[in-house]
Amino acid sequence: MTSSPACSTAGLYHRDNGSVMPRDVTGQSIGTCLHRFTFGENPVAAKNCKKFLDLLKQQTARPVVLVVGGGTVGSGADYLYDDPDIELVGTDVFSTDNTALVADAHKLPFEDATFDGVWIQAVLEHVLEPATVATEIHRVLRKNGIVYAETPFMQQVHERAYDFSRFTQSGHRWLFRKFTEIDAGAVNGAGVGLLWSIRYFSRTLGAGDKLSRLLTLPFFWLRYFDRLGRSRARADAAAGVYFMGRRAERAIRPRDMPRYYNAQV
């Protein structure tokens, strides 16, 4: 008997996750543990995740949240997955136990105004057209829906051929210009950015991936200096930036951007 297309697709989904490269979806590999020790945990995501959930629950008792790029649980996003009052829909370009379906973020397979919130963490640097993805997020959010995004700025290529873009805090704001900003800022500062540079400087001298991780390890203390930065200069040198905003009908204007930059703290 010939299997139906649906059965064949389901079989492929569970047999091969479709990733173009090996991935540590559990976060327990030696490489991941070394990275976590050297670069530290995400210093803002857990706090922002709580705020994200609190805001959603002010609007509805059981929010429906889309996670774009949810093949692995992002650093600090555990509250999102552990909350029994959240209906979570995980998507990615490959399948894991954390995803409900494989989907391209440039063309999300959902009707307009489907979700109360969208969480997109360390994803926008890996898509070909970030502005298209931001537009899709706006489309699938309900009125006053909330988006939370984290995207690198001062980081080197970390996804090989699938790494395309970086954003300043101002660039990130412009990307989400059809949202009212709730909060925004640096994820990590210049200390973590310097750690990235040390690791990739080692690689340019011939150190492979594993050796470059080991060579960066003794400099882990640099990340503690990020706690001292409290000025706009911190955003200018941030290793990554975040944005939390509420869906709006009108976009901010280009002439608003100088004022936005000067207001960064």
Solvent accessible surface area in square Angstrom, and as a share of the most:
residue,aa,sasa,rsa
1,M,243,1.09
2,T,128,0.75
3,S,66,0.43
4,S,53,0.34
5,P,114,0.72
6,A,77,0.59
7,C,83,0.50
8,S,51,0.33
9,T,87,0.51
10,A,51,0.39
11,G,30,0.29
12,L,98,0.49
13,Y,57,0.22
14,H,153,0.68
15,R,174,0.63
16,D,91,0.47
17,N,57,0.29
18,G,49,0.47
19,S,31,0.20
20,V,98,0.56
21,M,29,0.13
22,P,125,0.79
23,R,82,0.30
24,D,51,0.26
25,V,53,0.31
26,T,97,0.56
27,G,14,0.13
28,Q,132,0.59
29,S,47,0.30
30,I,141,0.72
31,G,23,0.22
32,T,41,0.24
33,C,55,0.33
34,L,42,0.21
35,H,57,0.25
36,R,82,0.30
37,F,110,0.46
38,T,3,0.02
39,F,15,0.06
40,G,19,0.18
41,E,110,0.49
42,N,30,0.15
43,P,81,0.51
44,V,20,0.11
45,A,0,0.00
46,A,39,0.31
47,K,131,0.55
48,N,1,0.00
49,C,0,0.00
50,K,101,0.43
51,K,76,0.32
52,F,0,0.00
53,L,10,0.05
54,D,82,0.43
55,L,25,0.13
56,L,0,0.00
57,K,74,0.31
58,Q,140,0.62
59,Q,76,0.34
60,T,44,0.26
61,A,92,0.72
62,R,127,0.46
63,P,0,0.00
64,V,24,0.14
65,V,0,0.00
66,L,0,0.00
67,V,6,0.03
68,V,5,0.03
69,G,21,0.20
70,G,1,0.01
71,G,0,0.00
72,T,52,0.30
73,V,56,0.32
74,G,23,0.22
75,S,52,0.33
76,G,18,0.17
77,A,0,0.00
78,D,80,0.42
79,Y,93,0.35
80,L,1,0.01
81,Y,61,0.23
82,D,109,0.56
83,D,25,0.13
84,P,111,0.70
85,D,68,0.35
86,I,12,0.06
87,E,79,0.35
88,L,52,0.26
89,V,29,0.16
90,G,5,0.04
91,T,2,0.01
92,D,19,0.10
93,V,95,0.55
94,F,9,0.04
95,S,7,0.04
96,T,22,0.13
97,D,153,0.79
98,N,47,0.24
99,T,15,0.09
100,A,70,0.54
101,L,53,0.26
102,V,71,0.41
103,A,14,0.11
104,D,74,0.38
105,A,10,0.08
106,H,45,0.20
107,K,162,0.68
108,L,6,0.03
109,P,76,0.48
110,F,40,0.17
111,E,143,0.64
112,D,95,0.49
113,A,53,0.41
114,T,38,0.22
115,F,3,0.01
116,D,12,0.06
117,G,0,0.00
118,V,0,0.00
119,W,4,0.02
120,I,0,0.00
121,Q,21,0.09
122,A,54,0.42
123,V,19,0.11
124,L,0,0.00
125,E,0,0.00
126,H,44,0.20
127,V,15,0.08
128,L,123,0.61
129,E,96,0.43
130,P,17,0.10
131,A,52,0.41
132,T,58,0.33
133,V,0,0.00
134,A,6,0.05
135,T,88,0.51
136,E,22,0.10
137,I,0,0.00
138,H,19,0.09
139,R,63,0.23
140,V,0,0.00
141,L,1,0.01
142,R,92,0.34
143,K,163,0.69
144,N,66,0.34
145,G,1,0.01
146,I,0,0.00
147,V,0,0.00
148,Y,0,0.00
149,A,0,0.00
150,E,10,0.04
151,T,4,0.02
152,P,6,0.04
153,F,37,0.15
154,M,98,0.44
155,Q,35,0.16
156,Q,59,0.26
157,V,80,0.46
158,H,58,0.26
159,E,24,0.11
160,R,176,0.64
161,A,75,0.58
162,Y,100,0.38
163,D,19,0.10
164,F,93,0.39
165,S,26,0.17
166,R,66,0.24
167,F,32,0.13
168,T,62,0.36
169,Q,14,0.06
170,S,25,0.16
171,G,25,0.24
172,H,1,0.01
173,R,13,0.05
174,W,80,0.28
175,L,17,0.08
176,F,1,0.00
177,R,75,0.27
178,K,81,0.34
179,F,5,0.02
180,T,79,0.46
181,E,60,0.27
182,I,50,0.25
183,D,38,0.20
184,A,20,0.16
185,G,9,0.09
186,A,9,0.07
187,V,10,0.06
188,N,22,0.11
189,G,1,0.01
190,A,56,0.43
191,G,7,0.07
192,V,6,0.03
193,G,9,0.08
194,L,86,0.43
195,L,0,0.00
196,W,19,0.07
197,S,45,0.29
198,I,35,0.18
199,R,12,0.04
200,Y,29,0.11
201,F,127,0.53
202,S,11,0.07
203,R,92,0.33
204,T,109,0.63
205,L,131,0.65
206,G,67,0.64
207,A,14,0.11
208,G,42,0.41
209,D,61,0.32
210,K,166,0.70
211,L,91,0.45
212,S,0,0.00
213,R,49,0.18
214,L,92,0.46
215,L,82,0.41
216,T,1,0.00
217,L,46,0.23
218,P,83,0.52
219,F,80,0.33
220,F,62,0.26
221,W,119,0.42
222,L,22,0.11
223,R,45,0.16
224,Y,86,0.33
225,F,115,0.48
226,D,16,0.08
227,R,160,0.58
228,L,133,0.66
229,G,25,0.24
230,R,175,0.64
231,S,59,0.38
232,R,91,0.33
233,A,66,0.51
234,R,58,0.21
235,A,5,0.04
236,D,70,0.36
237,A,34,0.26
238,A,0,0.00
239,A,0,0.00
240,G,4,0.04
241,V,0,0.00
242,Y,16,0.06
243,F,1,0.01
244,M,0,0.00
245,G,0,0.00
246,R,64,0.23
247,R,48,0.18
248,A,22,0.17
249,E,120,0.54
250,R,209,0.76
251,A,45,0.35
252,I,42,0.21
253,R,113,0.41
254,P,94,0.59
255,R,169,0.62
256,D,21,0.11
257,M,32,0.14
258,P,84,0.53
259,R,157,0.57
260,Y,37,0.14
261,Y,80,0.30
262,N,94,0.48
263,A,70,0.54
264,Q,13,0.06
265,V,142,0.82
